[in-house]
Amino acid sequence: MTLRIGGSKAYEDYGVPFVSGILGGVMIVSVIGAITGLIRLFIPF
């Protein structure tokens, strides 16, 4: 959709950084959640 509306320039300038940011954020939250889950597994509330 981005390619059709804005062309390859918009895809490179806005699409790729947007998706990269979302994926990076999901990875950071997943790592923090996994660490917190492991800590809470061994040290309960």
PDB file of N, H, CA, C and O in Angstrom:
ATOM      1  N   MET A   1       0.829  -1.191   0.000  1.00  0.00           N
ATOM      2  CA  MET A   1       0.000   0.000   0.000  1.00  0.00           C
ATOM      3  C   MET A   1       0.872   1.253   0.000  1.00  0.00           C
ATOM      4  O   MET A   1       0.582   2.221  -0.703  1.00  0.00           O
ATOM      5  N   THR A   2       1.933   1.224   0.789  1.00  0.00           N
ATOM      6  H   THR A   2       2.168   0.438   1.360  1.00  0.00           H
ATOM      7  CA  THR A   2       2.841   2.371   0.810  1.00  0.00           C
ATOM      8  C   THR A   2       3.483   2.579  -0.551  1.00  0.00           C
ATOM      9  O   THR A   2       3.651   3.715  -0.995  1.00  0.00           O
ATOM     10  N   LEU A   3       3.839   1.500  -1.207  1.00  0.00           N
ATOM     11  H   LEU A   3       3.703   0.577  -0.847  1.00  0.00           H
ATOM     12  CA  LEU A   3       4.446   1.621  -2.533  1.00  0.00           C
ATOM     13  C   LEU A   3       3.462   2.208  -3.536  1.00  0.00           C
ATOM     14  O   LEU A   3       3.849   3.007  -4.389  1.00  0.00           O
ATOM     15  N   ARG A   4       2.202   1.824  -3.443  1.00  0.00           N
ATOM     16  H   ARG A   4       1.888   1.175  -2.751  1.00  0.00           H
ATOM     17  CA  ARG A   4       1.214   2.308  -4.391  1.00  0.00           C
ATOM     18  C   ARG A   4       0.912   3.795  -4.161  1.00  0.00           C
ATOM     19  O   ARG A   4       0.750   4.543  -5.126  1.00  0.00           O
ATOM     20  N   ILE A   5       0.835   4.223  -2.920  1.00  0.00           N
ATOM     21  H   ILE A   5       0.966   3.615  -2.137  1.00  0.00           H
ATOM     22  CA  ILE A   5       0.477   5.618  -2.625  1.00  0.00           C
ATOM     23  C   ILE A   5       1.679   6.545  -2.770  1.00  0.00           C
ATOM     24  O   ILE A   5       1.593   7.563  -3.458  1.00  0.00           O
ATOM     25  N   GLY A   6       2.792   6.210  -2.135  1.00  0.00           N
ATOM     26  H   GLY A   6       2.862   5.384  -1.576  1.00  0.00           H
ATOM     27  CA  GLY A   6       3.914   7.138  -2.091  1.00  0.00           C
ATOM     28  C   GLY A   6       5.111   6.762  -2.941  1.00  0.00           C
ATOM     29  O   GLY A   6       6.028   7.566  -3.111  1.00  0.00           O
ATOM     30  N   GLY A   7       5.115   5.558  -3.473  1.00  0.00           N
ATOM     31  H   GLY A   7       4.370   4.905  -3.334  1.00  0.00           H
ATOM     32  CA  GLY A   7       6.243   5.129  -4.278  1.00  0.00           C
ATOM     33  C   GLY A   7       7.370   4.580  -3.420  1.00  0.00           C
ATOM     34  O   GLY A   7       7.250   4.458  -2.201  1.00  0.00           O
ATOM     35  N   SER A   8       8.456   4.256  -4.084  1.00  0.00           N
ATOM     36  H   SER A   8       8.554   4.355  -5.074  1.00  0.00           H
ATOM     37  CA  SER A   8       9.578   3.638  -3.382  1.00  0.00           C
ATOM     38  C   SER A   8      10.267   4.607  -2.421  1.00  0.00           C
ATOM     39  O   SER A   8      10.846   4.182  -1.422  1.00  0.00           O
ATOM     40  N   LYS A   9      10.206   5.905  -2.718  1.00  0.00           N
ATOM     41  H   LYS A   9       9.735   6.250  -3.530  1.00  0.00           H
ATOM     42  CA  LYS A   9      10.824   6.891  -1.824  1.00  0.00           C
ATOM     43  C   LYS A   9      10.130   6.891  -0.462  1.00  0.00           C
ATOM     44  O   LYS A   9      10.799   6.886   0.572  1.00  0.00           O
ATOM     45  N   ALA A  10       8.808   6.896  -0.453  1.00  0.00           N
ATOM     46  H   ALA A  10       8.265   6.900  -1.293  1.00  0.00           H
ATOM     47  CA  ALA A  10       8.062   6.859   0.813  1.00  0.00           C
ATOM     48  C   ALA A  10       8.283   5.530   1.528  1.00  0.00           C
ATOM     49  O   ALA A  10       8.369   5.489   2.755  1.00  0.00           O
ATOM     50  N   TYR A  11       8.375   4.443   0.762  1.00  0.00           N
ATOM     51  H   TYR A  11       8.306   4.475  -0.235  1.00  0.00           H
ATOM     52  CA  TYR A  11       8.624   3.135   1.359  1.00  0.00           C
ATOM     53  C   TYR A  11       9.959   3.125   2.089  1.00  0.00           C
ATOM     54  O   TYR A  11      10.056   2.626   3.210  1.00  0.00           O
ATOM     55  N   GLU A  12      10.996   3.683   1.447  1.00  0.00           N
ATOM     56  H   GLU A  12      10.918   4.088   0.536  1.00  0.00           H
ATOM     57  CA  GLU A  12      12.321   3.703   2.064  1.00  0.00           C
ATOM     58  C   GLU A  12      12.407   4.691   3.219  1.00  0.00           C
ATOM     59  O   GLU A  12      13.083   4.422   4.211  1.00  0.00           O
ATOM     60  N   ASP A  13      11.728   5.837   3.104  1.00  0.00           N
ATOM     61  H   ASP A  13      11.178   6.055   2.298  1.00  0.00           H
ATOM     62  CA  ASP A  13      11.835   6.877   4.126  1.00  0.00           C
ATOM     63  C   ASP A  13      10.924   6.646   5.328  1.00  0.00           C
ATOM     64  O   ASP A  13      11.275   7.027   6.445  1.00  0.00           O
ATOM     65  N   TYR A  14       9.760   6.030   5.120  1.00  0.00           N
ATOM     66  H   TYR A  14       9.474   5.721   4.213  1.00  0.00           H
ATOM     67  CA  TYR A  14       8.787   5.896   6.202  1.00  0.00           C
ATOM     68  C   TYR A  14       8.432   4.447   6.521  1.00  0.00           C
ATOM     69  O   TYR A  14       8.317   4.089   7.693  1.00  0.00           O
ATOM     70  N   GLY A  15       8.258   3.620   5.518  1.00  0.00           N
ATOM     71  H   GLY A  15       8.352   3.911   4.566  1.00  0.00           H
ATOM     72  CA  GLY A  15       7.804   2.251   5.734  1.00  0.00           C
ATOM     73  C   GLY A  15       8.805   1.381   6.459  1.00  0.00           C
ATOM     74  O   GLY A  15       8.471   0.729   7.448  1.00  0.00           O
ATOM     75  N   VAL A  16      10.028   1.369   5.972  1.00  0.00           N
ATOM     76  H   VAL A  16      10.299   1.899   5.168  1.00  0.00           H
ATOM     77  CA  VAL A  16      11.055   0.505   6.564  1.00  0.00           C
ATOM     78  C   VAL A  16      11.391   0.923   7.998  1.00  0.00           C
ATOM     79  O   VAL A  16      11.436   0.054   8.868  1.00  0.00           O
ATOM     80  N   PRO A  17      11.630   2.211   8.293  1.00  0.00           N
ATOM     81  CA  PRO A  17      11.901   2.575   9.691  1.00  0.00           C
ATOM     82  C   PRO A  17      10.727   2.295  10.630  1.00  0.00           C
ATOM     83  O   PRO A  17      10.931   1.919  11.784  1.00  0.00           O
ATOM     84  N   PHE A  18       9.504   2.479  10.139  1.00  0.00           N
ATOM     85  H   PHE A  18       9.339   2.785   9.202  1.00  0.00           H
ATOM     86  CA  PHE A  18       8.320   2.227  10.970  1.00  0.00           C
ATOM     87  C   PHE A  18       8.239   0.757  11.363  1.00  0.00           C
ATOM     88  O   PHE A  18       8.058   0.438  12.539  1.00  0.00           O
ATOM     89  N   VAL A  19       8.370  -0.127  10.401  1.00  0.00           N
ATOM     90  H   VAL A  19       8.517   0.132   9.446  1.00  0.00           H
ATOM     91  CA  VAL A  19       8.289  -1.562  10.671  1.00  0.00           C
ATOM     92  C   VAL A  19       9.489  -2.013  11.503  1.00  0.00           C
ATOM     93  O   VAL A  19       9.342  -2.861  12.383  1.00  0.00           O
ATOM     94  N   SER A  20      10.656  -1.465  11.241  1.00  0.00           N
ATOM     95  H   SER A  20      10.776  -0.776  10.526  1.00  0.00           H
ATOM     96  CA  SER A  20      11.839  -1.817  12.026  1.00  0.00           C
ATOM     97  C   SER A  20      11.673  -1.395  13.478  1.00  0.00           C
ATOM     98  O   SER A  20      12.071  -2.124  14.387  1.00  0.00           O
ATOM     99  N   GLY A  21      11.092  -0.235  13.701  1.00  0.00           N
ATOM    100  H   GLY A  21      10.768   0.357  12.963  1.00  0.00           H
ATOM    101  CA  GLY A  21      10.847   0.233  15.063  1.00  0.00           C
ATOM    102  C   GLY A  21       9.862  -0.642  15.803  1.00  0.00           C
ATOM    103  O   GLY A  21      10.046  -0.943  16.982  1.00  0.00           O
ATOM    104  N   ILE A  22       8.809  -1.050  15.105  1.00  0.00           N
ATOM    105  H   ILE A  22       8.659  -0.806  14.147  1.00  0.00           H
ATOM    106  CA  ILE A  22       7.825  -1.928  15.741  1.00  0.00           C
ATOM    107  C   ILE A  22       8.466  -3.265  16.105  1.00  0.00           C
ATOM    108  O   ILE A  22       8.296  -3.753  17.222  1.00  0.00           O
ATOM    109  N   LEU A  23       9.200  -3.855  15.166  1.00  0.00           N
ATOM    110  H   LEU A  23       9.338  -3.458  14.259  1.00  0.00           H
ATOM    111  CA  LEU A  23       9.842  -5.144  15.441  1.00  0.00           C
ATOM    112  C   LEU A  23      10.880  -5.031  16.557  1.00  0.00           C
ATOM    113  O   LEU A  23      10.975  -5.912  17.411  1.00  0.00           O
ATOM    114  N   GLY A  24      11.653  -3.950  16.546  1.00  0.00           N
ATOM    115  H   GLY A  24      11.576  -3.234  15.852  1.00  0.00           H
ATOM    116  CA  GLY A  24      12.631  -3.743  17.611  1.00  0.00           C
ATOM    117  C   GLY A  24      11.958  -3.592  18.968  1.00  0.00           C
ATOM    118  O   GLY A  24      12.433  -4.140  19.962  1.00  0.00           O
ATOM    119  N   GLY A  25      10.860  -2.855  19.015  1.00  0.00           N
ATOM    120  H   GLY A  25      10.474  -2.409  18.207  1.00  0.00           H
ATOM    121  CA  GLY A  25      10.124  -2.677  20.265  1.00  0.00           C
ATOM    122  C   GLY A  25       9.539  -3.977  20.785  1.00  0.00           C
ATOM    123  O   GLY A  25       9.572  -4.243  21.986  1.00  0.00           O
ATOM    124  N   VAL A  26       9.006  -4.783  19.885  1.00  0.00           N
ATOM    125  H   VAL A  26       8.979  -4.566  18.909  1.00  0.00           H
ATOM    126  CA  VAL A  26       8.453  -6.074  20.288  1.00  0.00           C
ATOM    127  C   VAL A  26       9.556  -6.971  20.838  1.00  0.00           C
ATOM    128  O   VAL A  26       9.346  -7.684  21.819  1.00  0.00           O
ATOM    129  N   MET A  27      10.717  -6.937  20.218  1.00  0.00           N
ATOM    130  H   MET A  27      10.887  -6.358  19.421  1.00  0.00           H
ATOM    131  CA  MET A  27      11.822  -7.765  20.704  1.00  0.00           C
ATOM    132  C   MET A  27      12.291  -7.318  22.091  1.00  0.00           C
ATOM    133  O   MET A  27      12.559  -8.153  22.955  1.00  0.00           O
ATOM    134  N   ILE A  28      12.389  -6.015  22.301  1.00  0.00           N
ATOM    135  H   ILE A  28      12.171  -5.337  21.599  1.00  0.00           H
ATOM    136  CA  ILE A  28      12.820  -5.509  23.608  1.00  0.00           C
ATOM    137  C   ILE A  28      11.823  -5.899  24.689  1.00  0.00           C
ATOM    138  O   ILE A  28      12.217  -6.356  25.763  1.00  0.00           O
ATOM    139  N   VAL A  29      10.530  -5.720  24.412  1.00  0.00           N
ATOM    140  H   VAL A  29      10.210  -5.349  23.540  1.00  0.00           H
ATOM    141  CA  VAL A  29       9.500  -6.068  25.393  1.00  0.00           C
ATOM    142  C   VAL A  29       9.491  -7.574  25.649  1.00  0.00           C
ATOM    143  O   VAL A  29       9.271  -8.006  26.780  1.00  0.00           O
ATOM    144  N   SER A  30       9.729  -8.372  24.612  1.00  0.00           N
ATOM    145  H   SER A  30       9.907  -8.021  23.693  1.00  0.00           H
ATOM    146  CA  SER A  30       9.761  -9.826  24.784  1.00  0.00           C
ATOM    147  C   SER A  30      10.920 -10.251  25.677  1.00  0.00           C
ATOM    148  O   SER A  30      10.756 -11.107  26.546  1.00  0.00           O
ATOM    149  N   VAL A  31      12.077  -9.660  25.467  1.00  0.00           N
ATOM    150  H   VAL A  31      12.210  -8.965  24.761  1.00  0.00           H
ATOM    151  CA  VAL A  31      13.242 -10.002  26.289  1.00  0.00           C
ATOM    152  C   VAL A  31      13.008  -9.591  27.742  1.00  0.00           C
ATOM    153  O   VAL A  31      13.298 -10.362  28.656  1.00  0.00           O
ATOM    154  N   ILE A  32      12.493  -8.396  27.958  1.00  0.00           N
ATOM    155  H   ILE A  32      12.257  -7.770  27.215  1.00  0.00           H
ATOM    156  CA  ILE A  32      12.207  -7.941  29.323  1.00  0.00           C
ATOM    157  C   ILE A  32      11.153  -8.837  29.970  1.00  0.00           C
ATOM    158  O   ILE A  32      11.276  -9.188  31.143  1.00  0.00           O
ATOM    159  N   GLY A  33      10.122  -9.208  29.215  1.00  0.00           N
ATOM    160  H   GLY A  33      10.022  -8.922  28.262  1.00  0.00           H
ATOM    161  CA  GLY A  33       9.087 -10.094  29.749  1.00  0.00           C
ATOM    162  C   GLY A  33       9.628 -11.473  30.089  1.00  0.00           C
ATOM    163  O   GLY A  33       9.249 -12.054  31.106  1.00  0.00           O
ATOM    164  N   ALA A  34      10.507 -12.001  29.253  1.00  0.00           N
ATOM    165  H   ALA A  34      10.815 -11.530  28.427  1.00  0.00           H
ATOM    166  CA  ALA A  34      11.085 -13.319  29.526  1.00  0.00           C
ATOM    167  C   ALA A  34      11.957 -13.282  30.777  1.00  0.00           C
ATOM    168  O   ALA A  34      11.906 -14.197  31.599  1.00  0.00           O
ATOM    169  N   ILE A  35      12.751 -12.235  30.920  1.00  0.00           N
ATOM    170  H   ILE A  35      12.792 -11.492  30.252  1.00  0.00           H
ATOM    171  CA  ILE A  35      13.593 -12.107  32.125  1.00  0.00           C
ATOM    172  C   ILE A  35      12.733 -11.970  33.368  1.00  0.00           C
ATOM    173  O   ILE A  35      12.993 -12.612  34.386  1.00  0.00           O
ATOM    174  N   THR A  36      11.705 -11.131  33.285  1.00  0.00           N
ATOM    175  H   THR A  36      11.493 -10.609  32.458  1.00  0.00           H
ATOM    176  CA  THR A  36      10.804 -10.954  34.424  1.00  0.00           C
ATOM    177  C   THR A  36      10.078 -12.257  34.741  1.00  0.00           C
ATOM    178  O   THR A  36       9.908 -12.601  35.910  1.00  0.00           O
ATOM    179  N   GLY A  37       9.654 -12.979  33.719  1.00  0.00           N
ATOM    180  H   GLY A  37       9.793 -12.700  32.769  1.00  0.00           H
ATOM    181  CA  GLY A  37       8.985 -14.253  33.937  1.00  0.00           C
ATOM    182  C   GLY A  37       9.875 -15.269  34.610  1.00  0.00           C
ATOM    183  O   GLY A  37       9.427 -16.007  35.488  1.00  0.00           O
ATOM    184  N   LEU A  38      11.147 -15.316  34.203  1.00  0.00           N
ATOM    185  H   LEU A  38      11.511 -14.716  33.490  1.00  0.00           H
ATOM    186  CA  LEU A  38      12.074 -16.244  34.842  1.00  0.00           C
ATOM    187  C   LEU A  38      12.335 -15.872  36.301  1.00  0.00           C
ATOM    188  O   LEU A  38      12.427 -16.740  37.169  1.00  0.00           O
ATOM    189  N   ILE A  39      12.451 -14.581  36.555  1.00  0.00           N
ATOM    190  H   ILE A  39      12.376 -13.875  35.851  1.00  0.00           H
ATOM    191  CA  ILE A  39      12.667 -14.153  37.948  1.00  0.00           C
ATOM    192  C   ILE A  39      11.459 -14.502  38.797  1.00  0.00           C
ATOM    193  O   ILE A  39      11.602 -14.984  39.920  1.00  0.00           O
ATOM    194  N   ARG A  40      10.263 -14.259  38.258  1.00  0.00           N
ATOM    195  H   ARG A  40      10.147 -13.868  37.345  1.00  0.00           H
ATOM    196  CA  ARG A  40       9.042 -14.545  39.017  1.00  0.00           C
ATOM    197  C   ARG A  40       8.791 -16.039  39.135  1.00  0.00           C
ATOM    198  O   ARG A  40       8.065 -16.459  40.036  1.00  0.00           O
ATOM    199  N   LEU A  41       9.362 -16.858  38.261  1.00  0.00           N
ATOM    200  H   LEU A  41       9.952 -16.518  37.529  1.00  0.00           H
ATOM    201  CA  LEU A  41       9.217 -18.310  38.372  1.00  0.00           C
ATOM    202  C   LEU A  41       9.953 -18.818  39.598  1.00  0.00           C
ATOM    203  O   LEU A  41       9.466 -19.704  40.301  1.00  0.00           O
ATOM    204  N   PHE A  42      11.125 -18.256  39.856  1.00  0.00           N
ATOM    205  H   PHE A  42      11.521 -17.537  39.285  1.00  0.00           H
ATOM    206  CA  PHE A  42      11.933 -18.725  40.980  1.00  0.00           C
ATOM    207  C   PHE A  42      11.708 -17.936  42.258  1.00  0.00           C
ATOM    208  O   PHE A  42      11.919 -18.453  43.355  1.00  0.00           O
ATOM    209  N   ILE A  43      11.276 -16.676  42.123  1.00  0.00           N
ATOM    210  H   ILE A  43      11.105 -16.255  41.232  1.00  0.00           H
ATOM    211  CA  ILE A  43      10.992 -15.849  43.297  1.00  0.00           C
ATOM    212  C   ILE A  43       9.536 -15.399  43.178  1.00  0.00           C
ATOM    213  O   ILE A  43       9.271 -14.373  42.552  1.00  0.00           O
ATOM    214  N   PRO A  44       8.588 -16.132  43.757  1.00  0.00           N
ATOM    215  CA  PRO A  44       7.181 -15.775  43.580  1.00  0.00           C
ATOM    216  C   PRO A  44       6.822 -14.441  44.218  1.00  0.00           C
ATOM    217  O   PRO A  44       7.582 -13.887  45.012  1.00  0.00           O
ATOM    218  N   PHE A  45       5.664 -13.944  43.858  1.00  0.00           N
ATOM    219  H   PHE A  45       5.046 -14.393  43.212  1.00  0.00           H
ATOM    220  CA  PHE A  45       5.190 -12.661  44.399  1.00  0.00           C
ATOM    221  C   PHE A  45       5.097 -12.789  45.901  1.00  0.00           C
ATOM    222  O   PHE A  45       4.719 -11.834  46.580  1.00  0.00           O
TER     223      PHE A  45
END
